[in-house]
């Protein structure tokens, strides 16, 4: 019986929904089973309605929750594969016939053979591809004297038992595409002897002794691979190689070249190599430029070494050198070794922002020669530091909803992703609008000296820099204390009907919600008209005053009142 090893296919949720809805349907049928036997027409209608409803729920659930499957590999357990001539392909039920347009497909296999090989193919002319396999063996794949003009080794996981063999051993074999594979714990991730026209692309090498070791290896491309925590990478007696855009992390010896000629190393990243990131021993006409060297060989004077015994290697090309994390103030970068060569055009930060060129080109993909890649008038470093997108013009955006656009946040030095940059519980936009400091906790201050703190003004919606937010002649604090609205001009209202409007109540410091502030049984307006104090219960109008006297007194008081109001308004205008 063939057992399928399935990957992470997410079908559980859909199965649970299907099961739940099926249980509902079964419950309805079981529950109403007795009624069905009695053939009641109403019961049939009700049951039909409920079944239709359940079906609707199922359909709606399927529409709202579509099944999402991860396409993963289903490995089929397989014994070792040994092919030593073309006819041996017939011993296996591989799809294909070995022609260029219909190669044999060695695919989806799980081969476990510790102490031995996984797949060994030699002395053949047939076309074949090795794809999507998991192989755990001392030598997972061996290709020896494969004479077909095109071979694919793609998307495989090749593991060895603690540096015991070669993940992919290539000998006397040309024209191979090696792509999207994972190499773990091998003595040599890829071991190459006598090969031409290889493409090694987008692979991952992790904790191998040598990630790649090649001898007599020419006219090939190594690009877009990631090498992490391997001991070394070594090429010997080889040339015409293009090593582009790879990432080397935490190696011990880095890249070692011995008698290697006409090789270009461009746009690679080397980080935290213990020894030299690149070491040339003999060889000529190699070009090393536009690479990024970060914290390599920290115990040496230089991060790389050139002992090629010629003056043929160059560490810059076309006026472009390399990025050196230890460049500091140097204008040229000296290369360790006996050749006494230099990178004459090193670079570190080519524009005026605070992102170095490595960060710009390899992490954030911004323009290292333009401090504002997206032309939104916000520098790249500010956008990166504050969680904005330096590749999109987002100047008018307001990610934190604080009523400041991103470019305004940049102008004022506030955070575009935090609505309260100084954590004083007041939004940045409010603080900027009302002349507060959005970078200082000033919630307990009283900028306009109206008796309300800045934070109280924020909660009320009043202006912390204006004592009378609604410009109705009454101070905010007085309106708040007397239950008036400090945001609405209510100066002419008279809620307590004492013939004094709110503004006059403010002038005489009366209570606008109580028509007899001092409780002396005389309304405030009458006391003002009679010349008595509406805030002093012992000072009230003379009850013996005649009607005529009262009228004259009232008229005089009104005239005086108008005069006082005029003076007050003139002062406020000034």
Secondary structure, DSSP 8 states (H G I E B T S, - for coil): ---EE------HHHHHHHHHHHHHHHHHHHHTHHHHHHT-HHHHHHHHHHHHHHHHHHHHHHHHS---------EEE---EEE-SGGGGGGS--BS-SBTTB-EEEESEEEEEEEEEEEEEEEE-S-EEEES-EEEEEEEEEEEEE-SS-EEEES-EEE-SSS-SEEEEEES---EEEES-EEES-SEEEEEEEEESEEEES-EEES-SEEEEEEEEEEEEEES-EEES-SEEEEEEEEEEEEES-EEES-SSEEEEEEEES-EEES-EEE--SS-SEEEES--S-EEES-EEES-STTSSSS-EEE-SSS--BS-BTTB--EETT-TT-SSEE-BSTT--EETT-BS--SSSSS-HHIIIIIS---TT-S-TT-SSS-HHHHHHTT--TTS--TT--TT-SS--HHHHHHHT--TT-S-TT-SSS-HHHHHHTT--TTS--TT--TT-SSS-HHHHHHHT--TT-S-TT-SSS-HHHHHHTT--TTS--TT--TT-SS--HHHHHHTT--TT-S-TT-SSS-HHHHHHHT--TT-TT----TT--HHHHHHHHHHHHHHHHHHHHHHHHHHH-
